[in-house]
Amino acid sequence: MSNLLKRKSVIRVNDFLKKFKKSINLITLDESARTAKDAANALNTEVGTIVKSLLFKDPDNKFYLCLVSGDKYLSTTKISLLIGNKIFKANADECKEVTGFSIGGVSPVAHTNEITKIFIDENLSRYETVYAAAGHPYIVFGILFDDLCKITKGSIESFVD
């Protein structure tokens, strides 16, 4: 598993996090964290503490990253209202191209291209510490909710059903 820490995508996330706060460490899991439930089980935590990083785009090909609590479902109608345009889920190729990460390992930080806007699910504020992917399905990091907001410069919103 230690070879996973040498992957470029994971190194990129780790470097980004260390510049923000040296005390944030990557966690290597024994099991995949491709889903919020898998991640919660592997970390022995509540599903709601898991940050799902979901990429969407509008008809003008502007991309939006939505950081959603693991126990909630995003409403595309509510996101569309927030941005004032219809929104569609980005496909796997677009996700990889825009963020630099494959689905299942999309980090909320250290993207290879600029994201138009990042939205943070207000439900994540229920937890002091939340957990997000760090560039690979077996690598995550824990971060204080307030620090997640600062490091992503995300906008806290209500956009779940």
N, C-alpha and C positions, 0 to 999 in steps of 0.2 A: 504493500500500500504506500510506502514512503515514496515510490516513484511517481505517484500521483501529485505529490507536492512539487515535483520538478516540471510539471506541465506548464507551458507558457501562460495559459489562461489563469491558472491558480497562482502563479508567481505574480502576474499582473494585479490580481485582486489583493494578494498579501502585501505587495509594495504600496498599493493605494491605501489600504487600511493602516499600515504602519506609519505612513506620513500623517495620517489623521490622529491616531492614538496608538502608541507602541504596545499598549496592554491588550489590544484585540488580537486574539490568536485563532488560527485555523484549527478546525476539529476534523480529524479523519474518522470516518464512520466505517464500521464493519459491514454495514448493509447500505444499499442504495437509498438515496433520499430523493428519488425522481418525483415522488408525490409527497404532499404535505403529511399524509398519514404515515408513510414510510419514514420520513425524517423525524416526526414526533416519536415514533416507536424506537428508532435508533438512538434518539437523545433522551428518551424517557421523560418527555415533557408533553404538555397539552398541544393539540393540533393547532389551536389558535395562535401559539407563539411562533409558528412557522411562517416565514414571509414567502409568498408565492410571487415571483417576478414574471409578470405577463406583459408581452409586447403587443401593442395595437398600432394601427395606422389609419390615417384619414385618406380621402380620395386624392389629396394633394401630395401623398407620400410623406407626410410628416409623421414621425413615430413618437409614441407615448408609452412610457413604462408605468405599469400599475403594480404597486406593491400591496398585495392583498393578504389579509389574515387567513391562515390555512383552513379555518373552519367556516369561511364565508365564500360566497359566489359573487363575482363581479357582474354588475348590470351594464351591458353595453349602452343601453338607453341613457343611464345616468352619466356615463363617461361622455357620450355624444353631446348631452346637454352642457356638460362642463366645458367642452372645447368648442361648442357651437358648430359642430360638423358631424356627419355620420362616421362611425368608427368600425373597423374590421380587425379581427385577430390577424397578426402577422404570421406568415407561414414559417416553417422550420428554417428554410434557406434565408429568408429575410431576417429572422431572429439572429442567426449566426453572423450574417453580413453586418447588421447594424450594431449588435452588442458585442460581437466577438465570442459569444458563448452559444453552446448548443442547448436546446430545450432540455430541461432537467438539471441544468447547472448554471442557469442565468443568474448572475450576481446583480444586486441593485447598484453596484458601483464598478468603476474601471472598464467602462465600455470603450470599444475601439472607435466608435463614431458618436457624435453628439445626438442626444435624445431631445426632442422638442420640449417635452415636459415630463416630470415624474410626479405621479399622484400616489399618496400614501393613504391606505385605508385607515380611517379613524379607529376602527376596531383593534388595530395593533396597539393602540395606546392603553389597552387594558392590562398590558404586561410591561414590566420594567425592562426585561431582557427578551429580545426576539432573536430568531435564528434564520439565516439566509444562506443561499447557495454561494459558494466561493469559486465558481468556474468549472466545477465538476460535480456530478451527482453523488460522489462519496466524500466531498469536502464542503463543510459549512463553517460559518462563524457566528458567534453570539455577539450581540451588540445591544447597548441600552437603546430603548425606543427613541429617546431624545437625541442620541448620537446618530441614529439612522436618519432622522429628519435633517440634522445638520449636514451629515456627510453627503446625502443625496440632493440636498436643497429642494426636497420634494414638498409638495403642497398637500396638507392633510385635508382629506375630503370624505364625504359620505357617498359612496358609489357602489354599494353592494345591495343585493336583494335580501 
